[in-house]
Amino acid sequence: MIPEITAYWNTRIHDLEMTDAPVGTRAFFDDLDDYRFDKLHYLPRLVDFAHGFGGKTVLEIGCGIGTDLVRFARGGAQVTGVDLSQTAIDLARKNFKAHGLTPVDLRTANGEALPFPDNTFDVVYAHGVVQYTSDPAQLIREAHRVLKPGGQAIFMVYNRVSWLNALSKVMKVTLEHEDAPGLRLFSIAEYRAMLTPFAEVQIMPERFPVKSRLHKGWKGLVFNTCFVGAFNALPTAWVRPLGWHLMAFCRK
Ligand SMILES: C[S@@+](CC[C@H](N)C(=O)[O-])C[C@H]1O[C@@H](n2cnc3c(N)ncnc32)[C@H](O)[C@@H]1O
C-alpha cells in the first residue's frame, strides 16, 4: 500500500487551504505555521521546540512541509526529516531556506524501513503519521531501532474513542484526510499495545473542541456556538480521555 500512500500525499499539502499565499513562499510557510499552532495550541506546551532539544539529534518521520522540524531547528536541534512524499520534501527544503536554516538531512524515505543505522538519534518524532502508514507497528519498531538507548520518541495518532470521531458520525461531517489510503484510528489500549518496544510510555489525550473557521454553514454554527461551550463545561476527568489526538511520550 506504500505506493498508494505516497501518491496520495504527493498531491496533497496538509492544511493548504488555510492560506492564500503562493505555495513555497515565506508567507505561505508562516501562514501554515500560524494556523497549525493556533489549532494545536497544546503542542508547544507538551513539546518544547524552542528550548527542549538544543544540541540534540532529532529525526522527524513524515515531516510534511517541515513546519515542526523548522521549530526544532530554530531551537538548536540538529534535524533530519523524512517523508514518503517528494512534494512534501521539496517544500520542506524551501521552508528551511525561507527561514535561513540548514537541516542535516531531508529526503524521501519510508518510515517503515528507515535508511539509518541502529541507535542514531536522540529523539524521533512523528506527529500525525503512524495512522496514515501501511503497517503502523512496523513504523514504531523502526523508530525504536534508530533511537539511541535512553532516547525519546514522540508520536501522535487519532483517538477512535473521541469527541471528534463521534461528532463526525452524528453530524455526517468527514474527518480531515478521511480518504487517505491506510488511515486508521486507535483506542488508547491499542496504541499502548503497539508501543510495547519502549521501556517507558506515557499517553496523553489532547485536542479538545475549539471554535474553528473550517466548519461552515449551520453545522459550523451549531459546532462553534453550542458544542464547543457545552463540551468544555463538562468535568475534565470525564472528557480528558476523549481527546482527538493521542500524544505518546516514550523512552527507549
Ligand atoms: C497528515 S500528514 C502530517 C505531516 C506533518 N507531520 C504534520 O503534522 O503536518 C501525514 C504525512 O505522513 C507521511 N507518511 C505517511 N506514511 C509514511 C511513511 N511510512 N514514511 C514516511 N512518511 C509517511 C505522508 O507522506 C504525509 O506527509
The ligand as a Gaussian input file, in Angstrom:
#p B3LYP/6-31G(d) Opt

LIG

0 1
 C       -1.204000      14.321000       7.895000
 S        0.379000      14.494000       7.161000
 C        1.297000      15.087000       8.570000
 C        2.519000      15.866000       8.181000
 C        3.247000      16.504000       9.370000
 N        3.761000      15.524000      10.282000
 C        2.270000      17.436000      10.081000
 O        1.887000      17.147000      11.211000
 O        1.921000      18.458000       9.465000
 C        0.978000      12.802000       7.058000
 C        2.365000      12.696000       6.456000
 O        2.897000      11.390000       6.753000
 C        3.633000      10.959000       5.632000
 N        3.762000       9.489000       5.706000
 C        2.773000       8.569000       5.775000
 N        3.308000       7.325000       5.870000
 C        4.650000       7.478000       5.880000
 C        5.741000       6.568000       5.948000
 N        5.558000       5.253000       6.000000
 N        7.002000       7.070000       5.914000
 C        7.215000       8.402000       5.829000
 N        6.221000       9.316000       5.751000
 C        4.955000       8.857000       5.778000
 C        2.804000      11.459000       4.450000
 O        3.546000      11.487000       3.269000
 C        2.395000      12.839000       4.942000
 O        3.321000      13.832000       4.576000

